[in-house]
Amino acid sequence: MSTVNVIKSSLDSIQQISEHLHEAVVYLDAGCTESFQFIGAFSLLLEYGARAVCCLENMSPLDMVADWNGTTDSAKKVVVITSCLLSDVHRYVLRCLGAHPSIQHCCIFTSISEIAHSAYPDSPLGPDAFREYESLLIQDYEELLNKHKTKSEQLDEKNLLENLASEEGWAQLDDKDISHVVTSPSVSSINEDNLKQREQVLAVSVLHFPMIYCPLSPNFFVLPSGGSVAQASLSAEHEHSLSPGLPPLSTGVASDGEDVPGATLTAHFLYYLASKMDLKLEIFSFGDQSKIVGRLLTDMSSLYDVGRRKRTAGLLLIDRTLDLLTPCSHTDSFFDRVYSALPRREKSPSTHARNSQGQAKPNTRVHRAPLDVRIPLDNVFKKDYGTDNFHLLQNFEAFLHGWNSSSTDSKNQDLVDLSNKIQDEKSSGSIEYLFDGSFMTAESFHGTPYLEAVLGRRMKDGSVLVKKWLQETLRKENISVNVKTRPGSATKSELEPMIKALATTDASFLKNKGVIQLAAATVAALEDLHSDKWNAFISAEKMLHVSAGDTSQSLASQIGDLINKSFLTRSQGGKSTSSQGLISFKDALLLTITGYILAGENFPSSGSTSPFSWQEEHLMKEAIVDAIIENPELSELIFIQGLAEDLEAYRSKISSKELKATEELSLDDFDGDGWGEWGDEDADSASNKEQGYDDMQLKLELRDRVDNLFRFFYKLSGLKSRNAPLRDGSFTSEVRFGGDSFENKGLLYELLLRALGKYDVPGLEHHSSAVGRLFGRFGLGQAKPSLADQNIILVYVIGGTNGQEVHEAFEALSESDMPNIELIVGGTTLLTPDDMFELLLGNSSYF
């Protein structure tokens, strides 16, 4: 039986603060909301006595009115749970207190420790960060009230904007941040009723709540995308860094990590995670950034864990940049294919710290895509599948619209108008995304480990398993479905009728929402558009691996063909559905990254030069230049920023010339002598020369940009030579071909196999405690610990991981024949190939 469960540990941590939640209005920031969505904690908060659970960034004065526990008295307490630094959420906390004058006690839980607050660069807080912030918040709040008292008895927009966050260095609110607060009709009435309560002293307390993460299964978790730990930079900009969202290359040069806030925050998160789970860590690191985090963790453990008895666990830290091929690849993993097929939820308002000009600080934060995805369920509730589904959608629409604080009309009239609107077929588009499901909500599964069961399966096996769950659920509900099914396969036409039958009634849908949402997500992944494109990626990556095992000329030819086909198909097929299912030019660039990494592994270079010959690479460069000139949609690429207008003008000029040439050709059919054009030859010649010079300048500038792009590719091809742990060639990608599919085993798989087999692993460092180092000086040191000696192993990938890598980690554990070891895998974030493109060639890149 498993003794370590990250979902249970997170829920238990909420229980430990339950006394603070009683009779409180609870505000969650974006990162905490994402985390609680994964573990299904919202109902638990209400169970512990919370009056309401609200969004911190989008707070409303009407939040005080909502009371799920039926208490008649006005709220006196606010609890804020945040995954961010206190300085980042200060403006939201102050706005919340200013809008709720009846509040007498504010309790703030932050996932960032007190020491991490003081160690963070540009932090306004010192070693006693929590106490300092309590004083600063009370000071700002009192100043806000005093200025408000002298000017007006009502909160108006101008006063609130002027008085918020007066402390230097603390971010201020924009007009749009507070407009919905001050325009609400209930603000003035609340202020009049509670004017005397403003004179009461506000009690503020700040506490540490480290257990904010997103578990996808009991032994797999990542950090919330909106939290400070996931958003903190993992590398400063220098020659060995690729992106602030990735660790730098492991050159073997020691660093203290003071210029990398992500290392400090990661170390503190892992230390307190282990502490809450009652684990004493034996720390192993693989990669330069991992060594920095390992040293920080060792120093913290030496200070705080003396004399404490805990279970021993091994912590393996590994840098993402040691293996970029795995997250860039499109594998046949059910989880990765389904997760990539679903649209992400919209980003919440940014909590990034800003400078005095109101701009986000560059290169200090990483813009992570939201982890929570939305599953379109509107097809399940179409009118032609019965009135019960239609009424359920009506109920949700009316409920959500009723809490819209910006509405000033009569509620009864609103609901009448809303009912008429819903019954109009034209309104179906406006509610398309209103009732979306969540792929991750643990509470939907009623204890059934759906995600855990499909995490390590291929697409076909996972789809068949989902169909089996649907059939079993239908039998339990005594619902019959007239649909032909074939054993050993699952198709969209088979799953959709089962989903709609299971969601026929409100009770059935709410009871079985977990399997319904997972099945609907599977249908999205089985859509022809997504499935064909993903399979095209798999085929292209397979060809690249085969070519990499042959010659550099063969690999360069494959890359060039992918680039040429990507924009030729687009230019010939236009924007038709069929062409969109093929690989786009942006996709070809991602495949080019894969090709250069493979070239660096098979045809090593110094890392500053190309693994291909000049002739081979010249053809690839020209293909990219032609693609950019032909396709106006590529102007958004980061490496050609600033040339969009010039390229558009050039395309327009070429189009006009072609049109003019066509017209002149048709006129020449009737006028063959051409005598009238002799007098304009000199003027046309001068104009053509000037235009030709401008065109040449544009092409030269574009070629320079493409040259810079390829210099970045050189850096990626030199990962093996630049990363010290990989130089001796001990770790090589293991590719297995079989039929139409292939497997490329990643670095983590090979690393775990060797470590669990107690083989020597070059570059793997063990971090001895202070006591161990002291004994070692006197020759009293014990045998060096091994990762295989631990009963519990926590693997943490700094920079992020994906479902395929997690599956390979458990596969390595299974092949090592050590069933007694409990394995937990975590990472900075959940990576998809699109996320890797953004980190390497997008807005989150140092390129």
C-alpha positions in Angstrom: 0.0 0.0 0.0 1.3 3.4 -0.9 2.3 5.5 2.0 2.9 8.7 0.1 0.0 10.4 -1.7 0.4 14.0 -3.0 -3.4 14.5 -3.4 -4.0 13.3 0.2 -1.2 15.4 1.6 -2.6 18.5 -0.1 -6.1 17.9 1.3 -4.7 17.2 4.7 -2.9 20.5 4.7 -6.3 22.3 4.1 -7.7 20.5 7.1 -4.9 21.8 9.3 -6.0 25.4 8.6 -9.8 24.6 8.9 -10.2 26.8 12.0 -9.1 29.8 10.0 -11.7 29.0 7.3 -14.7 29.0 9.6 -17.1 31.9 8.9 -14.6 33.5 6.5 -14.9 34.7 2.9 -12.0 32.8 1.2 -10.2 34.5 -1.7 -7.9 32.4 -4.0 -5.5 33.8 -6.5 -5.0 32.3 -10.0 -2.3 29.8 -9.0 -4.2 28.6 -5.9 -7.4 28.3 -7.9 -5.6 26.1 -10.4 -4.2 23.9 -7.6 -7.5 23.5 -5.8 -9.2 22.7 -9.1 -6.9 19.8 -9.5 -7.5 18.3 -6.0 -11.2 19.2 -5.9 -10.9 21.3 -2.7 -13.7 23.9 -3.3 -16.3 21.7 -1.6 -13.9 21.0 1.2 -13.5 24.7 1.9 -17.2 25.1 2.3 -17.4 22.0 4.4 -15.0 23.6 6.8 -17.3 26.6 7.2 -16.2 29.1 4.6 -19.0 31.5 3.7 -17.9 31.8 0.1 -14.9 31.0 -2.2 -14.0 33.8 -4.5 -11.4 34.9 -7.1 -8.9 37.4 -5.6 -8.0 39.1 -8.9 -11.7 39.5 -9.9 -13.2 40.3 -6.5 -16.5 42.0 -6.2 -18.4 43.8 -3.3 -21.1 41.2 -3.8 -18.8 38.5 -2.5 -19.9 39.5 1.0 -23.5 38.7 0.1 -22.8 35.2 -1.0 -23.1 32.9 2.0 -23.3 29.1 1.3 -23.7 28.3 5.0 -26.8 30.4 5.5 -25.3 32.8 8.2 -27.3 36.0 8.6 -24.5 38.1 10.2 -22.2 40.1 7.9 -18.8 38.7 7.3 -16.1 39.8 9.7 -13.1 37.7 8.4 -11.3 37.3 5.1 -8.9 34.5 4.3 -6.6 35.0 1.3 -4.7 32.0 0.0 -2.0 32.8 -2.6 0.7 31.0 -4.5 2.5 34.3 -5.1 4.9 36.6 -3.3 3.2 39.0 -1.0 4.4 42.0 -3.0 2.6 40.6 -6.1 -0.8 40.2 -4.5 -0.6 43.3 -2.3 -2.7 45.5 -4.6 -5.4 42.8 -4.7 -5.5 42.3 -1.0 -5.7 46.0 -0.4 -8.5 46.4 -2.9 -10.4 43.5 -1.2 -10.1 45.2 2.2 -11.1 48.6 0.8 -14.3 47.1 -0.8 -15.3 45.2 2.4 -15.5 47.7 5.3 -17.0 45.2 7.7 -13.9 43.1 7.8 -12.1 43.0 11.1 -9.6 40.2 10.5 -7.6 39.4 7.4 -5.6 36.1 7.4 -3.2 35.6 4.5 -1.7 32.2 3.6 1.2 32.3 1.1 3.0 29.3 -0.4 6.3 31.3 -0.4 8.2 30.9 2.8 9.4 33.8 4.9 13.1 33.2 4.1 12.3 32.9 0.4 10.6 36.3 0.5 13.6 37.9 2.0 16.0 36.1 -0.5 14.0 37.0 -3.6 15.7 39.8 -5.7 14.1 43.2 -5.4 11.9 42.1 -2.6 10.8 45.0 -0.3 10.7 42.6 2.7 13.5 41.6 5.0 14.2 38.5 7.1 11.1 39.0 9.2 9.0 39.2 6.1 5.6 38.1 7.4 5.6 40.5 10.4 6.9 43.4 8.2 4.1 42.8 5.7 1.4 42.7 8.4 2.6 46.2 9.4 2.8 47.5 5.9 -0.7 46.2 5.0 -2.3 47.8 8.1 -0.4 51.0 7.4 -1.6 51.2 3.7 -5.1 50.3 4.8 -5.3 53.0 7.4 -3.9 55.5 5.0 -6.5 54.6 2.5 -9.3 55.0 5.1 -8.0 58.3 6.4 -7.7 59.8 2.9 -11.2 58.5 2.1 -12.7 60.0 5.3 -11.5 63.5 4.5 -12.7 63.5 0.9 -15.8 61.4 0.7 -18.0 58.9 2.6 -18.2 56.8 -0.5 -15.5 54.9 -2.4 -15.2 56.6 -5.7 -12.9 55.5 -8.5 -10.5 58.4 -8.3 -9.8 58.1 -4.6 -9.4 54.4 -4.7 -6.9 54.6 -7.6 -4.9 57.3 -5.9 -4.6 55.7 -2.5 -4.0 52.1 -3.3 -0.5 50.7 -2.8 1.3 53.9 -1.8 4.4 52.0 -0.6 7.3 52.5 -3.1 8.0 49.4 -5.2 4.5 47.9 -4.7 2.4 47.4 -7.9 -0.6 49.6 -8.4 -4.0 48.9 -9.9 -5.0 50.0 -13.4 -8.4 51.6 -14.1 -9.8 48.4 -15.4 -8.8 46.6 -12.3 -11.2 48.6 -10.1 -13.9 49.8 -12.5 -16.2 46.8 -11.7 -15.8 47.5 -7.9 -16.6 51.1 -7.8 -19.5 51.0 -10.3 -21.4 48.4 -8.5 -24.7 49.7 -7.0 -24.2 47.8 -3.8 -20.9 49.6 -2.9 -22.6 52.7 -1.5 -25.1 50.8 0.5 -22.4 48.6 2.0 -20.4 51.6 3.0 -23.3 53.4 4.6 -24.2 50.4 6.7 -20.7 49.8 7.9 -19.3 53.3 8.2 -18.7 53.0 11.9 -16.9 49.6 11.5 -14.2 51.3 9.5 -12.9 52.9 12.6 -12.1 49.5 14.2 -8.6 48.2 14.1 -7.9 45.7 11.4 -6.1 42.5 12.6 -3.8 41.0 10.0 -1.9 37.7 10.2 0.4 36.1 7.6 1.1 32.4 7.6 3.0 29.9 5.5 0.9 27.4 3.4 3.4 25.5 1.2 1.1 22.7 -0.2 0.0 24.5 -3.3 0.6 22.3 -6.3 -1.3 20.5 -9.0 -1.5 16.7 -8.6 -2.5 14.8 -11.7 -2.4 11.5 -9.8 -1.4 10.4 -6.3 2.3 10.2 -7.4 2.6 12.9 -10.1 2.4 16.7 -9.7 3.4 19.9 -11.2 3.3 23.5 -10.0 0.5 25.9 -10.8 1.2 28.1 -13.8 0.0 31.2 -11.9 2.3 30.7 -8.9 5.6 32.6 -8.3 7.7 29.3 -8.2 6.6 28.3 -11.7 6.9 31.8 -13.1 10.3 32.6 -11.5 13.2 32.8 -13.9 15.4 29.7 -14.0 18.3 31.3 -15.8 19.8 34.7 -16.3 20.5 35.8 -19.9 23.9 34.7 -21.0 25.6 32.6 -23.7 24.7 29.3 -22.0 21.0 30.1 -21.4 18.1 29.3 -23.7 15.0 30.7 -21.9 14.1 32.1 -18.5 11.8 29.1 -18.3 14.6 26.6 -18.6 17.8 26.0 -16.7 21.0 27.0 -18.4 23.2 24.5 -20.1 25.3 22.4 -17.6 28.8 23.5 -18.4 30.2 22.3 -15.0 31.1 25.9 -13.9 30.0 26.5 -10.3 27.5 29.2 -9.5 25.9 30.4 -6.3 22.5 30.9 -7.9 21.9 34.3 -6.4 20.9 35.8 -9.8 18.4 32.9 -10.4 15.3 33.4 -8.2 13.7 30.2 -9.6 16.5 28.1 -7.9 15.8 29.7 -4.5 12.0 29.3 -4.7 12.2 25.8 -6.0 14.5 24.7 -3.1 12.2 26.2 -0.5 9.2 24.6 -2.1 10.8 21.1 -2.1 12.0 21.5 1.5 8.6 22.4 2.9 6.9 19.8 0.7 9.1 17.1 2.2 8.6 18.5 5.7 4.9 18.4 5.4 5.1 14.8 4.1 7.4 14.0 7.0 10.3 13.1 4.8 14.0 13.5 5.4 15.7 13.9 2.0 18.9 12.3 0.7 19.6 14.7 -2.2 21.0 13.7 -5.6 21.4 16.2 -8.5 22.1 15.9 -12.2 22.8 19.2 -13.9 24.2 22.6 -12.8 20.9 24.1 -11.8 20.0 21.0 -9.9 23.3 21.2 -8.0 22.5 24.7 -6.9 19.0 23.7 -5.7 20.6 20.6 -4.0 23.1 22.8 -2.1 20.4 25.2 -1.0 18.3 22.2 0.2 21.2 20.7 2.0 21.9 23.9 3.9 18.3 24.3 4.9 18.1 20.7 6.1 21.2 21.1 8.2 19.8 24.1 9.9 16.2 22.9 10.7 16.2 19.1 10.8 18.7 18.4 13.5 17.3 15.8 16.0 14.0 15.2 14.1 13.0 11.7 13.2 11.5 11.3 9.7 11.2 8.7 7.0 14.2 8.8 4.6 13.5 9.5 1.0 15.7 10.1 -2.0 15.3 13.3 -4.0 16.6 13.2 -7.6 16.9 16.7 -9.2 17.4 16.9 -12.9 17.8 19.8 -15.3 15.3 20.0 -18.2 18.0 21.2 -20.6 19.8 17.9 -20.4 17.0 16.4 -22.4 15.0 18.8 -24.6 14.1 16.1 -27.1 11.5 14.4 -24.9 9.2 17.4 -24.3 9.6 18.5 -28.0 8.4 15.1 -29.3 4.9 13.9 -30.2 4.6 10.5 -28.7 1.6 8.1 -28.7 0.9 8.8 -25.1 -2.8 9.0 -24.4 -2.4 11.6 -21.8 -0.2 13.9 -23.9 -2.4 13.6 -27.0 -5.6 14.3 -25.1 -4.1 17.2 -23.1 -2.7 18.8 -26.2 -6.0 18.5 -28.0 -7.9 20.5 -25.4 -8.0 24.3 -25.4 -6.4 26.0 -22.3 -8.5 28.3 -20.1 -7.9 32.0 -20.4 -5.1 33.5 -18.4 -6.2 35.3 -15.2 -5.1 38.9 -14.6 -1.3 39.1 -14.1 0.0 39.3 -10.6 3.5 40.2 -11.9 5.4 42.9 -10.0 5.8 46.1 -11.9 8.2 48.9 -12.0 7.5 52.5 -11.4 6.4 53.0 -15.0 3.9 50.2 -14.7 5.7 47.7 -17.0 6.4 44.1 -16.1 10.0 43.6 -15.2 11.8 41.9 -18.1 13.3 38.4 -17.8 12.3 38.0 -14.2 9.1 36.1 -14.9 8.0 33.3 -17.2 4.6 33.5 -18.9 3.3 29.9 -18.4 0.2 28.7 -20.2 -2.6 27.8 -17.8 -2.5 24.1 -16.8 -6.3 23.7 -16.6 -7.9 22.9 -19.9 -11.6 23.2 -20.8 -13.5 20.3 -22.3 -16.3 21.5 -24.7 -19.5 19.9 -23.5 -21.9 22.0 -25.5 -22.4 19.0 -28.0 -23.6 16.9 -25.1 -26.4 19.4 -24.3 -27.8 20.2 -27.7 -31.6 20.5 -27.8 -32.2 17.6 -30.1 -31.1 15.2 -27.4 -34.0 15.9 -25.0 -35.4 18.6 -22.8 -33.6 17.5 -19.6 -30.2 18.4 -21.0 -31.6 21.7 -22.3 -33.0 22.6 -18.9 -29.8 21.7 -17.1 -27.9 24.2 -19.4 -30.6 26.8 -18.7 -30.1 26.4 -14.9 -26.4 26.8 -15.1 -26.7 29.8 -17.4 -29.2 31.5 -15.1 -27.2 30.7 -12.0 -24.0 32.2 -13.3 -25.7 35.2 -14.8 -27.4 35.9 -11.5 -24.0 36.5 -9.8 -22.9 39.0 -12.4 -22.1 42.0 -10.3 -22.0 44.4 -13.2 -25.7 43.9 -14.0 -27.9 46.6 -12.6 -31.2 45.5 -14.0 -33.9 43.6 -12.1 -33.0 40.0 -11.5 -36.4 38.7 -12.5 -36.4 40.7 -15.8 -32.9 39.4 -16.4 -33.9 35.8 -16.1 -36.9 36.3 -18.3 -34.7 37.9 -21.0 -32.1 35.2 -20.5 -34.7 32.5 -21.0 -35.8 34.1 -24.3 -32.2 34.5 -25.3 -31.3 30.8 -24.7 -34.3 29.6 -26.7 -33.1 31.5 -29.7 -30.8 29.3 -31.8 -28.6 32.2 -32.6 -27.6 32.5 -28.9 -25.9 29.0 -28.9 -22.6 30.6 -29.9 -22.6 32.9 -26.9 -22.7 30.0 -24.4 -20.3 27.8 -26.3 -17.7 28.0 -23.6 -19.9 28.7 -20.6 -20.4 25.1 -19.6 -17.0 23.5 -20.1 -15.6 20.5 -18.2 -12.3 20.1 -16.5 -9.9 17.3 -17.4 -8.2 17.4 -14.0 -10.8 17.7 -11.3 -10.1 14.9 -8.8 -13.5 15.3 -7.0 -15.3 14.2 -10.2 -13.9 10.7 -10.1 -15.4 9.6 -6.7 -12.3 7.7 -5.8 -11.8 6.1 -9.2 -8.2 6.6 -10.4 -9.1 7.5 -14.0 -6.2 9.7 -14.7 -3.7 7.4 -13.0 -5.0 4.5 -15.0 -4.5 6.2 -18.4 -1.3 8.0 -17.6 1.0 5.3 -19.0 -1.1 4.1 -21.9 -1.0 4.6 -25.6 -3.8 6.4 -27.4 -5.5 3.3 -28.6 -5.3 1.5 -25.3 -6.4 4.5 -23.3 -9.4 5.1 -25.6 -10.5 1.5 -25.3 -10.3 1.8 -21.5 -12.4 4.9 -21.5 -15.0 3.1 -23.6 -15.0 0.3 -21.2 -15.6 2.7 -18.3 -18.5 4.3 -20.2 -20.1 0.9 -20.9 -19.8 -0.2 -17.2 -21.3 3.1 -16.0 -24.2 2.8 -18.4 -24.9 -0.7 -17.1 -24.9 0.5 -13.5 -27.4 3.3 -14.5 -29.6 0.8 -16.4 -29.3 2.9 -19.6 -29.3 1.2 -22.9 -27.6 2.7 -26.0 -28.2 1.5 -29.6 -24.7 1.8 -30.9 -22.5 -0.7 -32.7 -19.1 -1.2 -31.1 -16.0 -3.1 -32.1 -13.8 -4.8 -29.5 -10.2 -3.6 -29.3 -10.9 -0.1 -30.6 -12.7 3.1 -29.7 -14.0 5.7 -32.2 -15.7 9.1 -31.9 -18.9 7.6 -33.4 -18.9 5.0 -30.6 -18.1 7.3 -27.7 -20.4 10.2 -28.4 -23.8 8.4 -28.1 -22.7 6.8 -24.8 -21.7 10.2 -23.4 -25.0 11.8 -24.5 -27.0 8.9 -23.1 -25.2 9.1 -19.7 -25.9 12.8 -19.5 -29.6 12.5 -20.3 -30.7 13.6 -16.8 -29.3 16.1 -14.4 -28.8 13.5 -11.7 -26.9 11.1 -14.0 -24.7 13.8 -15.4 -23.7 15.2 -12.0 -23.1 11.7 -10.6 -20.9 10.5 -13.4 -19.4 13.8 -14.5 -15.8 12.4 -14.1 -16.1 9.7 -16.7 -18.2 12.0 -18.9 -15.6 14.7 -19.0 -12.8 12.3 -19.6 -14.7 10.6 -22.4 -15.5 14.0 -24.0 -11.8 14.9 -23.8 -11.0 11.6 -25.5 -13.4 12.5 -28.3 -11.6 15.8 -28.8 -8.4 14.0 -29.2 -10.0 11.6 -31.7 -11.2 14.5 -33.9 -9.8 14.0 -37.4 -8.1 17.4 -37.5 -6.1 16.9 -34.3 -5.5 13.2 -34.8 -4.2 13.5 -38.3 -1.8 16.3 -37.4 -0.5 14.5 -34.4 0.1 11.4 -36.5 1.9 13.5 -39.1 4.2 14.7 -36.4 4.9 11.2 -35.3 5.7 10.2 -38.9 8.0 13.2 -39.4 9.9 12.6 -36.2 10.3 9.0 -37.1 11.9 10.0 -40.4 14.2 12.4 -38.6 15.4 9.6 -36.2 15.9 7.2 -39.1 17.9 9.8 -41.1 19.9 10.8 -38.0 21.2 7.2 -38.0 22.3 7.5 -41.6 24.2 10.6 -42.8 24.0 14.3 -42.2 23.1 14.8 -45.8 20.0 12.6 -45.4 18.9 14.4 -42.2 19.4 17.8 -43.8 17.4 16.7 -46.8 14.5 15.6 -44.5 14.5 18.9 -42.6 14.5 20.8 -45.9 11.6 18.8 -47.3 9.5 19.4 -44.1 10.1 23.2 -44.4 9.3 23.3 -48.1 6.1 21.1 -47.8 4.9 23.2 -44.8 4.5 26.4 -46.8 3.9 24.9 -50.3 0.9 23.1 -48.9 -0.4 26.3 -47.4 0.1 28.3 -50.5 -1.6 25.7 -52.7 -4.3 24.6 -50.3 -5.1 28.0 -48.8 -6.9 27.8 -45.5 -9.0 24.8 -46.1 -9.6 22.3 -43.4 -7.5 19.6 -45.1 -4.4 21.9 -45.3 -4.7 22.9 -41.7 -4.5 19.3 -40.6 -0.9 19.1 -42.1 2.3 20.4 -40.6 2.5 24.2 -40.6 5.7 26.2 -41.0 5.7 26.8 -37.2 5.5 23.1 -36.8 8.3 22.6 -39.3 10.5 24.9 -37.2 9.8 22.7 -34.1 10.8 19.7 -36.2 13.9 21.6 -37.2 14.8 21.9 -33.6 14.4 18.2 -33.2 16.5 17.6 -36.2 19.4 19.8 -35.0 19.4 18.1 -31.6 19.5 14.7 -33.3 22.3 16.0 -35.5 24.3 17.1 -32.5 24.0 13.7 -31.0 25.0 11.8 -34.1 27.2 14.3 -35.9 28.9 16.2 -33.1 30.3 19.7 -33.6 31.7 22.3 -31.2 28.3 23.8 -30.5 29.3 27.1 -32.2 29.3 25.6 -35.7 26.8 23.7 -37.7 26.6 19.9 -37.7 25.8 20.1 -41.4 27.9 21.2 -44.4 27.5 24.7 -45.8 25.7 23.4 -48.9 23.2 21.4 -46.8 22.4 24.3 -44.5 22.2 26.8 -47.3 19.3 25.0 -48.8 17.5 25.0 -45.4 18.1 28.7 -45.0 16.8 29.6 -48.4 13.7 27.4 -47.8 12.9 29.4 -44.6 13.5 32.7 -46.3 11.1 31.8 -49.1 8.5 30.6 -46.6 8.6 33.8 -44.7 8.3 35.9 -47.9 5.4 33.8 -49.2 3.4 33.5 -46.0 2.1 36.7 -44.3 1.0 34.7 -41.2 4.6 34.2 -40.2 5.2 37.8 -39.4 4.5 37.1 -35.7 7.6 34.9 -35.3 9.9 36.4 -32.8 13.0 36.3 -35.0 11.5 38.6 -37.7 9.9 41.1 -35.4 10.1 44.6 -36.9 10.0 43.4 -40.5 6.2 42.7 -40.7 5.3 46.0 -42.4 8.2 45.8 -44.9 7.3 42.2 -45.7 3.7 43.1 -46.2 4.6 46.0 -48.5 6.9 43.7 -50.5 4.2 41.1 -50.9 1.7 43.8 -52.0 4.2 45.2 -54.5 4.9 41.7 -56.0 1.2 41.0 -56.3 0.6 44.4 -58.0 3.5 43.7 -60.4 2.1 40.3 -61.3 -1.3 41.9 -61.9 0.1 44.7 -64.0 2.2 42.2 -66.0 -0.9 40.2 -66.8 -2.8 43.3 -67.9 0.1 44.5 -70.1 0.3 41.0 -71.6 -3.3 41.2 -72.6 -2.9 44.7 -74.1 0.2 43.6 -76.1 -2.0 41.2 -77.9 -3.7 44.2 -79.6 -0.7 46.6 -79.8 2.4 44.8 -81.0 4.7 47.8 -82.0 5.3 49.3 -78.5 6.4 52.7 -80.0 4.6 54.7 -77.3 6.7 53.3 -74.4 10.2 54.4 -75.6 9.9 57.8 -73.9 9.3 56.3 -70.4 12.2 53.9 -70.4 14.6 56.2 -68.4 12.1 57.1 -65.7 11.0 53.4 -65.3 14.7 52.4 -65.1 15.5 54.8 -62.3 12.3 53.7 -60.4 13.1 50.1 -60.8 16.6 50.5 -59.5 15.4 52.2 -56.4 12.8 49.6 -55.7 15.3 46.9 -56.4 17.7 48.4 -53.9 14.9 48.4 -51.2 14.0 44.8 -52.0 17.6 43.8 -51.7 18.0 45.5 -48.4 14.9 43.7 -47.1 16.1 40.3 -48.3 19.6 40.9 -46.7 18.0 41.9 -43.4 15.8 38.8 -43.5 18.8 36.5 -44.3 20.6 38.1 -41.3 17.6 37.2 -39.1 17.6 33.6 -40.4 21.4 33.4 -39.8 20.8 34.3 -36.2 18.1 31.7 -36.0 20.5 29.0 -37.2 23.1 30.2 -34.7 20.5 29.4 -32.1 20.1 26.0 -33.7 23.9 25.5 -33.3 23.5 26.0 -29.6 20.8 23.3 -29.5 22.9 20.9 -31.6 25.7 21.4 -29.1 23.7 20.2 -26.1 25.7 17.0 -25.9 29.1 18.7 -26.0 28.1 21.7 -23.8 26.3 19.8 -21.1 29.1 18.3 -19.0 27.1 15.2 -17.8 26.5 14.1 -21.4 30.0 14.6 -22.9 31.3 11.1 -22.4 28.5 9.6 -24.3 27.1 7.5 -21.5 23.6 8.7 -22.2 22.3 8.2 -25.7 18.7 8.3 -26.8 17.4 4.7 -27.2 15.1 4.5 -30.2 12.9 1.4 -30.8 11.1 1.1 -34.1 8.0 -1.1 -34.5 5.5 -0.9 -37.3 4.1 2.6 -37.8 5.3 3.8 -34.3 8.5 4.2 -32.6 9.8 4.8 -29.0 12.5 7.2 -28.1 13.5 6.6 -24.4 14.4 9.8 -22.7 17.2 10.7 -20.3 15.2 10.2 -17.1 14.4 6.6 -18.1 18.1 5.8 -18.6 19.2 7.7 -15.5 16.8 5.8 -13.2 17.7 2.5 -14.7 21.3 3.0 -14.0 20.8 4.6 -10.5 18.4 1.8 -9.4 20.8 -0.8 -10.7 23.5 0.8 -8.6 25.7 1.5 -11.6 28.1 4.4 -11.7 26.4 7.5 -13.2 28.8 10.2 -14.3 27.6 13.6 -13.3 25.2 12.4 -10.6 26.1 14.2 -7.3 25.1 13.3 -3.8 24.8 16.2 -1.4 26.1 15.3 2.1 24.6 16.9 5.1 26.8 19.1 7.4 27.1 16.3 9.9 28.2 13.9 7.2 30.8 16.3 5.9 32.1 16.8 9.4 32.4 13.1 10.1 34.1 12.7 6.7 36.9 15.1 7.7 37.9 12.8 10.5 37.6 9.6 8.5 34.4 8.6 10.1 32.1 8.9 7.1 29.7 6.1 6.3 29.3 4.5 2.9 28.0 6.9 0.2 24.2 6.6 0.0 22.6 5.2 -3.2 19.3 6.2 -4.7 18.4 2.5 -4.9 18.7 2.2 -1.1 15.7 4.5 -0.6 12.2 3.2 -0.1 10.7 6.5 -1.4 12.1 8.4 -4.4 11.0 11.8 -5.4 12.1 12.9 -8.9 11.8 16.6 -9.7 12.5 17.9 -13.2 13.5 21.6 -13.0 11.9 23.2 -16.0 9.0 20.9 -16.5 8.0 17.4 -17.6 5.3 15.6 -19.6 3.1 12.5 -19.4 5.4 10.4 -21.5 8.4 11.1 -19.3 6.4 10.2 -16.2 5.4 6.9 -17.8 9.0 6.2 -18.7 10.1 6.9 -15.1 7.6 4.3 -13.7 8.6 1.9 -16.5 12.2 2.2 -15.4 11.1 1.4 -11.9 9.2 -1.6 -13.1 12.2 -2.9 -15.1 14.6 -2.5 -12.2 12.7 -5.2 -10.3 12.3 -3.1 -7.1 8.5 -3.2 -6.4 9.0 -1.9 -2.8 10.1 1.5 -3.9 7.5 4.3 -4.0 8.1 6.7 -6.8 6.8 10.3 -7.1 7.5 12.5 -10.1 7.1 16.2 -10.1 8.2 19.2 -12.3 8.0 22.9 -12.6 5.2 22.7 -15.1 3.4 20.4 -17.6 5.1 20.8 -21.0 3.6 20.2 -24.4 5.5 20.6 -27.8 3.7 24.0 -28.2 5.0 25.1 -24.8 8.5 24.1 -25.8 8.2 26.2 -29.0 7.3 29.2 -26.9 10.2 28.6 -24.6 12.7 28.2 -27.4 11.5 30.4 -30.2 8.5 32.3 -28.7 8.0 35.2 -26.4 9.5 33.2 -23.4 12.8 32.7 -25.2 16.2 34.5 -24.9 16.6 34.2 -28.7 
